[in-house]
Amino acid sequence: MKLKEFNLALRFILEIGALVGVGYWGWQSYEGWLQYLTGIGLPLLMMSLWGTFAVVGDPSRSGNAPIPISGKLRLLLELAVFGFGLWAFYKSGQSKITLAMAALLVLHHLLYLDRLRWLWKQ
């Protein structure tokens, strides 16, 4: 497996991890209808935002952007999604998962510095 494919797979795992973390936190933190809203609704909202707002020509995606945004806004969205996922795991008492995910996020971004530079210029 080439480095690019490895990093895309890592990114996908991190995306799923962030969604799982938020869903787990929401499900554990509330009861009744709020449990469903936070445990299922928040991850669905995050997926919708992630897939809808994109930078045209992003090399880590198909290049399509249903709603085009600047690279800086995309970076902010990614920071929010990954940060919320980390926070959710931490607040759920999953410190080992939080640390592992944080380390993998650092690795991912170190391997993708060219994409970060590209996004910053868009």
Phi and psi restraints in degrees (range 20) as a CNS / XPLOR table:
assign (resid 1 and name C) (resid 2 and name N)
       (resid 2 and name CA) (resid 2 and name C) 1.0 -75.6 20.0 2
assign (resid 2 and name N) (resid 2 and name CA)
       (resid 2 and name C) (resid 3 and name N) 1.0 162.5 20.0 2
assign (resid 2 and name C) (resid 3 and name N)
       (resid 3 and name CA) (resid 3 and name C) 1.0 -59.8 20.0 2
assign (resid 3 and name N) (resid 3 and name CA)
       (resid 3 and name C) (resid 4 and name N) 1.0 -41.1 20.0 2
assign (resid 3 and name C) (resid 4 and name N)
       (resid 4 and name CA) (resid 4 and name C) 1.0 -62.6 20.0 2
assign (resid 4 and name N) (resid 4 and name CA)
       (resid 4 and name C) (resid 5 and name N) 1.0 -45.6 20.0 2
assign (resid 4 and name C) (resid 5 and name N)
       (resid 5 and name CA) (resid 5 and name C) 1.0 -65.5 20.0 2
assign (resid 5 and name N) (resid 5 and name CA)
       (resid 5 and name C) (resid 6 and name N) 1.0 -39.6 20.0 2
assign (resid 5 and name C) (resid 6 and name N)
       (resid 6 and name CA) (resid 6 and name C) 1.0 -59.6 20.0 2
assign (resid 6 and name N) (resid 6 and name CA)
       (resid 6 and name C) (resid 7 and name N) 1.0 -45.8 20.0 2
assign (resid 6 and name C) (resid 7 and name N)
       (resid 7 and name CA) (resid 7 and name C) 1.0 -68.9 20.0 2
assign (resid 7 and name N) (resid 7 and name CA)
       (resid 7 and name C) (resid 8 and name N) 1.0 -35.2 20.0 2
assign (resid 7 and name C) (resid 8 and name N)
       (resid 8 and name CA) (resid 8 and name C) 1.0 -65.7 20.0 2
assign (resid 8 and name N) (resid 8 and name CA)
       (resid 8 and name C) (resid 9 and name N) 1.0 -39.5 20.0 2
assign (resid 8 and name C) (resid 9 and name N)
       (resid 9 and name CA) (resid 9 and name C) 1.0 -65.3 20.0 2
assign (resid 9 and name N) (resid 9 and name CA)
       (resid 9 and name C) (resid 10 and name N) 1.0 -41.6 20.0 2
assign (resid 9 and name C) (resid 10 and name N)
       (resid 10 and name CA) (resid 10 and name C) 1.0 -61.7 20.0 2
assign (resid 10 and name N) (resid 10 and name CA)
       (resid 10 and name C) (resid 11 and name N) 1.0 -42.9 20.0 2
assign (resid 10 and name C) (resid 11 and name N)
       (resid 11 and name CA) (resid 11 and name C) 1.0 -61.2 20.0 2
assign (resid 11 and name N) (resid 11 and name CA)
       (resid 11 and name C) (resid 12 and name N) 1.0 -42.6 20.0 2
assign (resid 11 and name C) (resid 12 and name N)
       (resid 12 and name CA) (resid 12 and name C) 1.0 -61.6 20.0 2
assign (resid 12 and name N) (resid 12 and name CA)
       (resid 12 and name C) (resid 13 and name N) 1.0 -44.0 20.0 2
assign (resid 12 and name C) (resid 13 and name N)
       (resid 13 and name CA) (resid 13 and name C) 1.0 -61.9 20.0 2
assign (resid 13 and name N) (resid 13 and name CA)
       (resid 13 and name C) (resid 14 and name N) 1.0 -40.9 20.0 2
assign (resid 13 and name C) (resid 14 and name N)
       (resid 14 and name CA) (resid 14 and name C) 1.0 -66.0 20.0 2
assign (resid 14 and name N) (resid 14 and name CA)
       (resid 14 and name C) (resid 15 and name N) 1.0 -38.5 20.0 2
assign (resid 14 and name C) (resid 15 and name N)
       (resid 15 and name CA) (resid 15 and name C) 1.0 -62.1 20.0 2
assign (resid 15 and name N) (resid 15 and name CA)
       (resid 15 and name C) (resid 16 and name N) 1.0 -48.1 20.0 2
assign (resid 15 and name C) (resid 16 and name N)
       (resid 16 and name CA) (resid 16 and name C) 1.0 -62.3 20.0 2
assign (resid 16 and name N) (resid 16 and name CA)
       (resid 16 and name C) (resid 17 and name N) 1.0 -40.8 20.0 2
assign (resid 16 and name C) (resid 17 and name N)
       (resid 17 and name CA) (resid 17 and name C) 1.0 -58.9 20.0 2
assign (resid 17 and name N) (resid 17 and name CA)
       (resid 17 and name C) (resid 18 and name N) 1.0 -42.8 20.0 2
assign (resid 17 and name C) (resid 18 and name N)
       (resid 18 and name CA) (resid 18 and name C) 1.0 -63.0 20.0 2
assign (resid 18 and name N) (resid 18 and name CA)
       (resid 18 and name C) (resid 19 and name N) 1.0 -42.1 20.0 2
assign (resid 18 and name C) (resid 19 and name N)
       (resid 19 and name CA) (resid 19 and name C) 1.0 -65.2 20.0 2
assign (resid 19 and name N) (resid 19 and name CA)
       (resid 19 and name C) (resid 20 and name N) 1.0 -42.7 20.0 2
assign (resid 19 and name C) (resid 20 and name N)
       (resid 20 and name CA) (resid 20 and name C) 1.0 -63.4 20.0 2
assign (resid 20 and name N) (resid 20 and name CA)
       (resid 20 and name C) (resid 21 and name N) 1.0 -42.8 20.0 2
assign (resid 20 and name C) (resid 21 and name N)
       (resid 21 and name CA) (resid 21 and name C) 1.0 -60.2 20.0 2
assign (resid 21 and name N) (resid 21 and name CA)
       (resid 21 and name C) (resid 22 and name N) 1.0 -45.6 20.0 2
assign (resid 21 and name C) (resid 22 and name N)
       (resid 22 and name CA) (resid 22 and name C) 1.0 -66.8 20.0 2
assign (resid 22 and name N) (resid 22 and name CA)
       (resid 22 and name C) (resid 23 and name N) 1.0 -43.1 20.0 2
assign (resid 22 and name C) (resid 23 and name N)
       (resid 23 and name CA) (resid 23 and name C) 1.0 -63.1 20.0 2
assign (resid 23 and name N) (resid 23 and name CA)
       (resid 23 and name C) (resid 24 and name N) 1.0 -42.4 20.0 2
assign (resid 23 and name C) (resid 24 and name N)
       (resid 24 and name CA) (resid 24 and name C) 1.0 -62.8 20.0 2
assign (resid 24 and name N) (resid 24 and name CA)
       (resid 24 and name C) (resid 25 and name N) 1.0 -47.1 20.0 2
assign (resid 24 and name C) (resid 25 and name N)
       (resid 25 and name CA) (resid 25 and name C) 1.0 -59.5 20.0 2
assign (resid 25 and name N) (resid 25 and name CA)
       (resid 25 and name C) (resid 26 and name N) 1.0 -47.1 20.0 2
assign (resid 25 and name C) (resid 26 and name N)
       (resid 26 and name CA) (resid 26 and name C) 1.0 -62.1 20.0 2
assign (resid 26 and name N) (resid 26 and name CA)
       (resid 26 and name C) (resid 27 and name N) 1.0 -41.2 20.0 2
assign (resid 26 and name C) (resid 27 and name N)
       (resid 27 and name CA) (resid 27 and name C) 1.0 -68.9 20.0 2
assign (resid 27 and name N) (resid 27 and name CA)
       (resid 27 and name C) (resid 28 and name N) 1.0 -38.3 20.0 2
assign (resid 27 and name C) (resid 28 and name N)
       (resid 28 and name CA) (resid 28 and name C) 1.0 -78.3 20.0 2
assign (resid 28 and name N) (resid 28 and name CA)
       (resid 28 and name C) (resid 29 and name N) 1.0 -25.1 20.0 2
assign (resid 28 and name C) (resid 29 and name N)
       (resid 29 and name CA) (resid 29 and name C) 1.0 -88.5 20.0 2
assign (resid 29 and name N) (resid 29 and name CA)
       (resid 29 and name C) (resid 30 and name N) 1.0 -20.6 20.0 2
assign (resid 29 and name C) (resid 30 and name N)
       (resid 30 and name CA) (resid 30 and name C) 1.0 -131.5 20.0 2
assign (resid 30 and name N) (resid 30 and name CA)
       (resid 30 and name C) (resid 31 and name N) 1.0 168.4 20.0 2
assign (resid 30 and name C) (resid 31 and name N)
       (resid 31 and name CA) (resid 31 and name C) 1.0 -128.7 20.0 2
assign (resid 31 and name N) (resid 31 and name CA)
       (resid 31 and name C) (resid 32 and name N) 1.0 163.7 20.0 2
assign (resid 31 and name C) (resid 32 and name N)
       (resid 32 and name CA) (resid 32 and name C) 1.0 68.3 20.0 2
assign (resid 32 and name N) (resid 32 and name CA)
       (resid 32 and name C) (resid 33 and name N) 1.0 -143.9 20.0 2
assign (resid 32 and name C) (resid 33 and name N)
       (resid 33 and name CA) (resid 33 and name C) 1.0 -65.9 20.0 2
assign (resid 33 and name N) (resid 33 and name CA)
       (resid 33 and name C) (resid 34 and name N) 1.0 -29.5 20.0 2
assign (resid 33 and name C) (resid 34 and name N)
       (resid 34 and name CA) (resid 34 and name C) 1.0 -66.2 20.0 2
assign (resid 34 and name N) (resid 34 and name CA)
       (resid 34 and name C) (resid 35 and name N) 1.0 -31.1 20.0 2
assign (resid 34 and name C) (resid 35 and name N)
       (resid 35 and name CA) (resid 35 and name C) 1.0 -62.0 20.0 2
assign (resid 35 and name N) (resid 35 and name CA)
       (resid 35 and name C) (resid 36 and name N) 1.0 -42.8 20.0 2
assign (resid 35 and name C) (resid 36 and name N)
       (resid 36 and name CA) (resid 36 and name C) 1.0 -70.8 20.0 2
assign (resid 36 and name N) (resid 36 and name CA)
       (resid 36 and name C) (resid 37 and name N) 1.0 -41.3 20.0 2
assign (resid 36 and name C) (resid 37 and name N)
       (resid 37 and name CA) (resid 37 and name C) 1.0 -61.8 20.0 2
assign (resid 37 and name N) (resid 37 and name CA)
       (resid 37 and name C) (resid 38 and name N) 1.0 -46.7 20.0 2
assign (resid 37 and name C) (resid 38 and name N)
       (resid 38 and name CA) (resid 38 and name C) 1.0 -83.7 20.0 2
assign (resid 38 and name N) (resid 38 and name CA)
       (resid 38 and name C) (resid 39 and name N) 1.0 -37.1 20.0 2
assign (resid 38 and name C) (resid 39 and name N)
       (resid 39 and name CA) (resid 39 and name C) 1.0 -76.1 20.0 2
assign (resid 39 and name N) (resid 39 and name CA)
       (resid 39 and name C) (resid 40 and name N) 1.0 -30.2 20.0 2
assign (resid 39 and name C) (resid 40 and name N)
       (resid 40 and name CA) (resid 40 and name C) 1.0 -114.8 20.0 2
assign (resid 40 and name N) (resid 40 and name CA)
       (resid 40 and name C) (resid 41 and name N) 1.0 -44.0 20.0 2
assign (resid 40 and name C) (resid 41 and name N)
       (resid 41 and name CA) (resid 41 and name C) 1.0 -64.9 20.0 2
assign (resid 41 and name N) (resid 41 and name CA)
       (resid 41 and name C) (resid 42 and name N) 1.0 -44.1 20.0 2
assign (resid 41 and name C) (resid 42 and name N)
       (resid 42 and name CA) (resid 42 and name C) 1.0 -62.4 20.0 2
assign (resid 42 and name N) (resid 42 and name CA)
       (resid 42 and name C) (resid 43 and name N) 1.0 -46.5 20.0 2
assign (resid 42 and name C) (resid 43 and name N)
       (resid 43 and name CA) (resid 43 and name C) 1.0 -61.4 20.0 2
assign (resid 43 and name N) (resid 43 and name CA)
       (resid 43 and name C) (resid 44 and name N) 1.0 -37.0 20.0 2
assign (resid 43 and name C) (resid 44 and name N)
       (resid 44 and name CA) (resid 44 and name C) 1.0 -64.8 20.0 2
assign (resid 44 and name N) (resid 44 and name CA)
       (resid 44 and name C) (resid 45 and name N) 1.0 -41.3 20.0 2
assign (resid 44 and name C) (resid 45 and name N)
       (resid 45 and name CA) (resid 45 and name C) 1.0 -62.2 20.0 2
assign (resid 45 and name N) (resid 45 and name CA)
       (resid 45 and name C) (resid 46 and name N) 1.0 -44.2 20.0 2
assign (resid 45 and name C) (resid 46 and name N)
       (resid 46 and name CA) (resid 46 and name C) 1.0 -61.8 20.0 2
assign (resid 46 and name N) (resid 46 and name CA)
       (resid 46 and name C) (resid 47 and name N) 1.0 -42.2 20.0 2
assign (resid 46 and name C) (resid 47 and name N)
       (resid 47 and name CA) (resid 47 and name C) 1.0 -61.9 20.0 2
assign (resid 47 and name N) (resid 47 and name CA)
       (resid 47 and name C) (resid 48 and name N) 1.0 -41.6 20.0 2
assign (resid 47 and name C) (resid 48 and name N)
       (resid 48 and name CA) (resid 48 and name C) 1.0 -62.9 20.0 2
assign (resid 48 and name N) (resid 48 and name CA)
       (resid 48 and name C) (resid 49 and name N) 1.0 -46.0 20.0 2
assign (resid 48 and name C) (resid 49 and name N)
       (resid 49 and name CA) (resid 49 and name C) 1.0 -63.5 20.0 2
assign (resid 49 and name N) (resid 49 and name CA)
       (resid 49 and name C) (resid 50 and name N) 1.0 -43.7 20.0 2
assign (resid 49 and name C) (resid 50 and name N)
       (resid 50 and name CA) (resid 50 and name C) 1.0 -60.1 20.0 2
assign (resid 50 and name N) (resid 50 and name CA)
       (resid 50 and name C) (resid 51 and name N) 1.0 -43.5 20.0 2
assign (resid 50 and name C) (resid 51 and name N)
       (resid 51 and name CA) (resid 51 and name C) 1.0 -82.5 20.0 2
assign (resid 51 and name N) (resid 51 and name CA)
       (resid 51 and name C) (resid 52 and name N) 1.0 -19.7 20.0 2
assign (resid 51 and name C) (resid 52 and name N)
       (resid 52 and name CA) (resid 52 and name C) 1.0 -91.2 20.0 2
assign (resid 52 and name N) (resid 52 and name CA)
       (resid 52 and name C) (resid 53 and name N) 1.0 -43.9 20.0 2
assign (resid 52 and name C) (resid 53 and name N)
       (resid 53 and name CA) (resid 53 and name C) 1.0 -96.5 20.0 2
assign (resid 53 and name N) (resid 53 and name CA)
       (resid 53 and name C) (resid 54 and name N) 1.0 113.1 20.0 2
assign (resid 53 and name C) (resid 54 and name N)
       (resid 54 and name CA) (resid 54 and name C) 1.0 -145.6 20.0 2
assign (resid 54 and name N) (resid 54 and name CA)
       (resid 54 and name C) (resid 55 and name N) 1.0 167.1 20.0 2
assign (resid 54 and name C) (resid 55 and name N)
       (resid 55 and name CA) (resid 55 and name C) 1.0 -98.0 20.0 2
assign (resid 55 and name N) (resid 55 and name CA)
       (resid 55 and name C) (resid 56 and name N) 1.0 130.5 20.0 2
assign (resid 55 and name C) (resid 56 and name N)
       (resid 56 and name CA) (resid 56 and name C) 1.0 -60.2 20.0 2
assign (resid 56 and name N) (resid 56 and name CA)
       (resid 56 and name C) (resid 57 and name N) 1.0 129.9 20.0 2
assign (resid 56 and name C) (resid 57 and name N)
       (resid 57 and name CA) (resid 57 and name C) 1.0 81.8 20.0 2
assign (resid 57 and name N) (resid 57 and name CA)
       (resid 57 and name C) (resid 58 and name N) 1.0 12.4 20.0 2
assign (resid 57 and name C) (resid 58 and name N)
       (resid 58 and name CA) (resid 58 and name C) 1.0 -59.3 20.0 2
assign (resid 58 and name N) (resid 58 and name CA)
       (resid 58 and name C) (resid 59 and name N) 1.0 121.0 20.0 2
assign (resid 58 and name C) (resid 59 and name N)
       (resid 59 and name CA) (resid 59 and name C) 1.0 -67.0 20.0 2
assign (resid 59 and name N) (resid 59 and name CA)
       (resid 59 and name C) (resid 60 and name N) 1.0 -15.9 20.0 2
assign (resid 59 and name C) (resid 60 and name N)
       (resid 60 and name CA) (resid 60 and name C) 1.0 -91.3 20.0 2
assign (resid 60 and name N) (resid 60 and name CA)
       (resid 60 and name C) (resid 61 and name N) 1.0 1.0 20.0 2
assign (resid 60 and name C) (resid 61 and name N)
       (resid 61 and name CA) (resid 61 and name C) 1.0 -128.3 20.0 2
assign (resid 61 and name N) (resid 61 and name CA)
       (resid 61 and name C) (resid 62 and name N) 1.0 -171.2 20.0 2
assign (resid 61 and name C) (resid 62 and name N)
       (resid 62 and name CA) (resid 62 and name C) 1.0 -72.9 20.0 2
assign (resid 62 and name N) (resid 62 and name CA)
       (resid 62 and name C) (resid 63 and name N) 1.0 -12.4 20.0 2
assign (resid 62 and name C) (resid 63 and name N)
       (resid 63 and name CA) (resid 63 and name C) 1.0 97.3 20.0 2
assign (resid 63 and name N) (resid 63 and name CA)
       (resid 63 and name C) (resid 64 and name N) 1.0 -17.2 20.0 2
assign (resid 63 and name C) (resid 64 and name N)
       (resid 64 and name CA) (resid 64 and name C) 1.0 -80.6 20.0 2
assign (resid 64 and name N) (resid 64 and name CA)
       (resid 64 and name C) (resid 65 and name N) 1.0 149.9 20.0 2
assign (resid 64 and name C) (resid 65 and name N)
       (resid 65 and name CA) (resid 65 and name C) 1.0 -139.4 20.0 2
assign (resid 65 and name N) (resid 65 and name CA)
       (resid 65 and name C) (resid 66 and name N) 1.0 97.9 20.0 2
assign (resid 65 and name C) (resid 66 and name N)
       (resid 66 and name CA) (resid 66 and name C) 1.0 -51.7 20.0 2
assign (resid 66 and name N) (resid 66 and name CA)
       (resid 66 and name C) (resid 67 and name N) 1.0 -44.6 20.0 2
assign (resid 66 and name C) (resid 67 and name N)
       (resid 67 and name CA) (resid 67 and name C) 1.0 -128.1 20.0 2
assign (resid 67 and name N) (resid 67 and name CA)
       (resid 67 and name C) (resid 68 and name N) 1.0 103.5 20.0 2
assign (resid 67 and name C) (resid 68 and name N)
       (resid 68 and name CA) (resid 68 and name C) 1.0 -68.1 20.0 2
assign (resid 68 and name N) (resid 68 and name CA)
       (resid 68 and name C) (resid 69 and name N) 1.0 138.2 20.0 2
assign (resid 68 and name C) (resid 69 and name N)
       (resid 69 and name CA) (resid 69 and name C) 1.0 -135.1 20.0 2
assign (resid 69 and name N) (resid 69 and name CA)
       (resid 69 and name C) (resid 70 and name N) 1.0 167.6 20.0 2
assign (resid 69 and name C) (resid 70 and name N)
       (resid 70 and name CA) (resid 70 and name C) 1.0 -72.5 20.0 2
assign (resid 70 and name N) (resid 70 and name CA)
       (resid 70 and name C) (resid 71 and name N) 1.0 161.3 20.0 2
assign (resid 70 and name C) (resid 71 and name N)
       (resid 71 and name CA) (resid 71 and name C) 1.0 -62.2 20.0 2
assign (resid 71 and name N) (resid 71 and name CA)
       (resid 71 and name C) (resid 72 and name N) 1.0 -37.2 20.0 2
assign (resid 71 and name C) (resid 72 and name N)
       (resid 72 and name CA) (resid 72 and name C) 1.0 -65.6 20.0 2
assign (resid 72 and name N) (resid 72 and name CA)
       (resid 72 and name C) (resid 73 and name N) 1.0 -39.3 20.0 2
assign (resid 72 and name C) (resid 73 and name N)
       (resid 73 and name CA) (resid 73 and name C) 1.0 -66.6 20.0 2
assign (resid 73 and name N) (resid 73 and name CA)
       (resid 73 and name C) (resid 74 and name N) 1.0 -37.1 20.0 2
assign (resid 73 and name C) (resid 74 and name N)
       (resid 74 and name CA) (resid 74 and name C) 1.0 -64.3 20.0 2
assign (resid 74 and name N) (resid 74 and name CA)
       (resid 74 and name C) (resid 75 and name N) 1.0 -42.3 20.0 2
assign (resid 74 and name C) (resid 75 and name N)
       (resid 75 and name CA) (resid 75 and name C) 1.0 -60.5 20.0 2
assign (resid 75 and name N) (resid 75 and name CA)
       (resid 75 and name C) (resid 76 and name N) 1.0 -39.8 20.0 2
assign (resid 75 and name C) (resid 76 and name N)
       (resid 76 and name CA) (resid 76 and name C) 1.0 -64.3 20.0 2
assign (resid 76 and name N) (resid 76 and name CA)
       (resid 76 and name C) (resid 77 and name N) 1.0 -41.5 20.0 2
assign (resid 76 and name C) (resid 77 and name N)
       (resid 77 and name CA) (resid 77 and name C) 1.0 -62.1 20.0 2
assign (resid 77 and name N) (resid 77 and name CA)
       (resid 77 and name C) (resid 78 and name N) 1.0 -44.9 20.0 2
assign (resid 77 and name C) (resid 78 and name N)
       (resid 78 and name CA) (resid 78 and name C) 1.0 -64.2 20.0 2
assign (resid 78 and name N) (resid 78 and name CA)
       (resid 78 and name C) (resid 79 and name N) 1.0 -40.8 20.0 2
assign (resid 78 and name C) (resid 79 and name N)
       (resid 79 and name CA) (resid 79 and name C) 1.0 -61.0 20.0 2
assign (resid 79 and name N) (resid 79 and name CA)
       (resid 79 and name C) (resid 80 and name N) 1.0 -42.0 20.0 2
assign (resid 79 and name C) (resid 80 and name N)
       (resid 80 and name CA) (resid 80 and name C) 1.0 -64.5 20.0 2
assign (resid 80 and name N) (resid 80 and name CA)
       (resid 80 and name C) (resid 81 and name N) 1.0 -45.4 20.0 2
assign (resid 80 and name C) (resid 81 and name N)
       (resid 81 and name CA) (resid 81 and name C) 1.0 -65.9 20.0 2
assign (resid 81 and name N) (resid 81 and name CA)
       (resid 81 and name C) (resid 82 and name N) 1.0 -51.8 20.0 2
assign (resid 81 and name C) (resid 82 and name N)
       (resid 82 and name CA) (resid 82 and name C) 1.0 -66.5 20.0 2
assign (resid 82 and name N) (resid 82 and name CA)
       (resid 82 and name C) (resid 83 and name N) 1.0 -39.5 20.0 2
assign (resid 82 and name C) (resid 83 and name N)
       (resid 83 and name CA) (resid 83 and name C) 1.0 -64.1 20.0 2
assign (resid 83 and name N) (resid 83 and name CA)
       (resid 83 and name C) (resid 84 and name N) 1.0 -41.8 20.0 2
assign (resid 83 and name C) (resid 84 and name N)
       (resid 84 and name CA) (resid 84 and name C) 1.0 -63.8 20.0 2
assign (resid 84 and name N) (resid 84 and name CA)
       (resid 84 and name C) (resid 85 and name N) 1.0 -40.5 20.0 2
assign (resid 84 and name C) (resid 85 and name N)
       (resid 85 and name CA) (resid 85 and name C) 1.0 -61.8 20.0 2
assign (resid 85 and name N) (resid 85 and name CA)
       (resid 85 and name C) (resid 86 and name N) 1.0 -44.9 20.0 2
assign (resid 85 and name C) (resid 86 and name N)
       (resid 86 and name CA) (resid 86 and name C) 1.0 -62.9 20.0 2
assign (resid 86 and name N) (resid 86 and name CA)
       (resid 86 and name C) (resid 87 and name N) 1.0 -46.8 20.0 2
assign (resid 86 and name C) (resid 87 and name N)
       (resid 87 and name CA) (resid 87 and name C) 1.0 -59.2 20.0 2
assign (resid 87 and name N) (resid 87 and name CA)
       (resid 87 and name C) (resid 88 and name N) 1.0 -42.3 20.0 2
assign (resid 87 and name C) (resid 88 and name N)
       (resid 88 and name CA) (resid 88 and name C) 1.0 -64.5 20.0 2
assign (resid 88 and name N) (resid 88 and name CA)
       (resid 88 and name C) (resid 89 and name N) 1.0 -44.2 20.0 2
assign (resid 88 and name C) (resid 89 and name N)
       (resid 89 and name CA) (resid 89 and name C) 1.0 -61.6 20.0 2
assign (resid 89 and name N) (resid 89 and name CA)
       (resid 89 and name C) (resid 90 and name N) 1.0 -42.9 20.0 2
assign (resid 89 and name C) (resid 90 and name N)
       (resid 90 and name CA) (resid 90 and name C) 1.0 -61.8 20.0 2
assign (resid 90 and name N) (resid 90 and name CA)
       (resid 90 and name C) (resid 91 and name N) 1.0 -47.4 20.0 2
assign (resid 90 and name C) (resid 91 and name N)
       (resid 91 and name CA) (resid 91 and name C) 1.0 -67.2 20.0 2
assign (resid 91 and name N) (resid 91 and name CA)
       (resid 91 and name C) (resid 92 and name N) 1.0 -20.6 20.0 2
assign (resid 91 and name C) (resid 92 and name N)
       (resid 92 and name CA) (resid 92 and name C) 1.0 -87.3 20.0 2
assign (resid 92 and name N) (resid 92 and name CA)
       (resid 92 and name C) (resid 93 and name N) 1.0 2.8 20.0 2
assign (resid 92 and name C) (resid 93 and name N)
       (resid 93 and name CA) (resid 93 and name C) 1.0 82.5 20.0 2
assign (resid 93 and name N) (resid 93 and name CA)
       (resid 93 and name C) (resid 94 and name N) 1.0 16.3 20.0 2
assign (resid 93 and name C) (resid 94 and name N)
       (resid 94 and name CA) (resid 94 and name C) 1.0 -100.0 20.0 2
assign (resid 94 and name N) (resid 94 and name CA)
       (resid 94 and name C) (resid 95 and name N) 1.0 64.9 20.0 2
assign (resid 94 and name C) (resid 95 and name N)
       (resid 95 and name CA) (resid 95 and name C) 1.0 -66.0 20.0 2
assign (resid 95 and name N) (resid 95 and name CA)
       (resid 95 and name C) (resid 96 and name N) 1.0 -35.4 20.0 2
assign (resid 95 and name C) (resid 96 and name N)
       (resid 96 and name CA) (resid 96 and name C) 1.0 -66.4 20.0 2
assign (resid 96 and name N) (resid 96 and name CA)
       (resid 96 and name C) (resid 97 and name N) 1.0 -41.6 20.0 2
assign (resid 96 and name C) (resid 97 and name N)
       (resid 97 and name CA) (resid 97 and name C) 1.0 -65.8 20.0 2
assign (resid 97 and name N) (resid 97 and name CA)
       (resid 97 and name C) (resid 98 and name N) 1.0 -40.3 20.0 2
assign (resid 97 and name C) (resid 98 and name N)
       (resid 98 and name CA) (resid 98 and name C) 1.0 -59.0 20.0 2
assign (resid 98 and name N) (resid 98 and name CA)
       (resid 98 and name C) (resid 99 and name N) 1.0 -48.5 20.0 2
assign (resid 98 and name C) (resid 99 and name N)
       (resid 99 and name CA) (resid 99 and name C) 1.0 -65.0 20.0 2
assign (resid 99 and name N) (resid 99 and name CA)
       (resid 99 and name C) (resid 100 and name N) 1.0 -42.3 20.0 2
assign (resid 99 and name C) (resid 100 and name N)
       (resid 100 and name CA) (resid 100 and name C) 1.0 -63.4 20.0 2
assign (resid 100 and name N) (resid 100 and name CA)
       (resid 100 and name C) (resid 101 and name N) 1.0 -44.6 20.0 2
assign (resid 100 and name C) (resid 101 and name N)
       (resid 101 and name CA) (resid 101 and name C) 1.0 -65.9 20.0 2
assign (resid 101 and name N) (resid 101 and name CA)
       (resid 101 and name C) (resid 102 and name N) 1.0 -39.9 20.0 2
assign (resid 101 and name C) (resid 102 and name N)
       (resid 102 and name CA) (resid 102 and name C) 1.0 -62.7 20.0 2
assign (resid 102 and name N) (resid 102 and name CA)
       (resid 102 and name C) (resid 103 and name N) 1.0 -42.6 20.0 2
assign (resid 102 and name C) (resid 103 and name N)
       (resid 103 and name CA) (resid 103 and name C) 1.0 -63.8 20.0 2
assign (resid 103 and name N) (resid 103 and name CA)
       (resid 103 and name C) (resid 104 and name N) 1.0 -41.8 20.0 2
assign (resid 103 and name C) (resid 104 and name N)
       (resid 104 and name CA) (resid 104 and name C) 1.0 -67.4 20.0 2
assign (resid 104 and name N) (resid 104 and name CA)
       (resid 104 and name C) (resid 105 and name N) 1.0 -34.1 20.0 2
assign (resid 104 and name C) (resid 105 and name N)
       (resid 105 and name CA) (resid 105 and name C) 1.0 -64.8 20.0 2
assign (resid 105 and name N) (resid 105 and name CA)
       (resid 105 and name C) (resid 106 and name N) 1.0 -41.7 20.0 2
assign (resid 105 and name C) (resid 106 and name N)
       (resid 106 and name CA) (resid 106 and name C) 1.0 -62.8 20.0 2
assign (resid 106 and name N) (resid 106 and name CA)
       (resid 106 and name C) (resid 107 and name N) 1.0 -46.6 20.0 2
assign (resid 106 and name C) (resid 107 and name N)
       (resid 107 and name CA) (resid 107 and name C) 1.0 -58.4 20.0 2
assign (resid 107 and name N) (resid 107 and name CA)
       (resid 107 and name C) (resid 108 and name N) 1.0 -47.8 20.0 2
assign (resid 107 and name C) (resid 108 and name N)
       (resid 108 and name CA) (resid 108 and name C) 1.0 -55.9 20.0 2
assign (resid 108 and name N) (resid 108 and name CA)
       (resid 108 and name C) (resid 109 and name N) 1.0 -47.1 20.0 2
assign (resid 108 and name C) (resid 109 and name N)
       (resid 109 and name CA) (resid 109 and name C) 1.0 -72.5 20.0 2
assign (resid 109 and name N) (resid 109 and name CA)
       (resid 109 and name C) (resid 110 and name N) 1.0 -30.9 20.0 2
assign (resid 109 and name C) (resid 110 and name N)
       (resid 110 and name CA) (resid 110 and name C) 1.0 -66.3 20.0 2
assign (resid 110 and name N) (resid 110 and name CA)
       (resid 110 and name C) (resid 111 and name N) 1.0 -36.8 20.0 2
assign (resid 110 and name C) (resid 111 and name N)
       (resid 111 and name CA) (resid 111 and name C) 1.0 -75.7 20.0 2
assign (resid 111 and name N) (resid 111 and name CA)
       (resid 111 and name C) (resid 112 and name N) 1.0 -16.4 20.0 2
assign (resid 111 and name C) (resid 112 and name N)
       (resid 112 and name CA) (resid 112 and name C) 1.0 -119.4 20.0 2
assign (resid 112 and name N) (resid 112 and name CA)
       (resid 112 and name C) (resid 113 and name N) 1.0 32.4 20.0 2
assign (resid 112 and name C) (resid 113 and name N)
       (resid 113 and name CA) (resid 113 and name C) 1.0 -58.9 20.0 2
assign (resid 113 and name N) (resid 113 and name CA)
       (resid 113 and name C) (resid 114 and name N) 1.0 -35.1 20.0 2
assign (resid 113 and name C) (resid 114 and name N)
       (resid 114 and name CA) (resid 114 and name C) 1.0 -62.6 20.0 2
assign (resid 114 and name N) (resid 114 and name CA)
       (resid 114 and name C) (resid 115 and name N) 1.0 -37.9 20.0 2
assign (resid 114 and name C) (resid 115 and name N)
       (resid 115 and name CA) (resid 115 and name C) 1.0 -67.3 20.0 2
assign (resid 115 and name N) (resid 115 and name CA)
       (resid 115 and name C) (resid 116 and name N) 1.0 -40.9 20.0 2
assign (resid 115 and name C) (resid 116 and name N)
       (resid 116 and name CA) (resid 116 and name C) 1.0 -60.7 20.0 2
assign (resid 116 and name N) (resid 116 and name CA)
       (resid 116 and name C) (resid 117 and name N) 1.0 -43.5 20.0 2
assign (resid 116 and name C) (resid 117 and name N)
       (resid 117 and name CA) (resid 117 and name C) 1.0 -63.0 20.0 2
assign (resid 117 and name N) (resid 117 and name CA)
       (resid 117 and name C) (resid 118 and name N) 1.0 -42.8 20.0 2
assign (resid 117 and name C) (resid 118 and name N)
       (resid 118 and name CA) (resid 118 and name C) 1.0 -62.2 20.0 2
assign (resid 118 and name N) (resid 118 and name CA)
       (resid 118 and name C) (resid 119 and name N) 1.0 -46.9 20.0 2
assign (resid 118 and name C) (resid 119 and name N)
       (resid 119 and name CA) (resid 119 and name C) 1.0 -61.1 20.0 2
assign (resid 119 and name N) (resid 119 and name CA)
       (resid 119 and name C) (resid 120 and name N) 1.0 -40.9 20.0 2
assign (resid 119 and name C) (resid 120 and name N)
       (resid 120 and name CA) (resid 120 and name C) 1.0 -61.5 20.0 2
assign (resid 120 and name N) (resid 120 and name CA)
       (resid 120 and name C) (resid 121 and name N) 1.0 -30.4 20.0 2
assign (resid 120 and name C) (resid 121 and name N)
       (resid 121 and name CA) (resid 121 and name C) 1.0 -85.8 20.0 2
assign (resid 121 and name N) (resid 121 and name CA)
       (resid 121 and name C) (resid 122 and name N) 1.0 -12.0 20.0 2
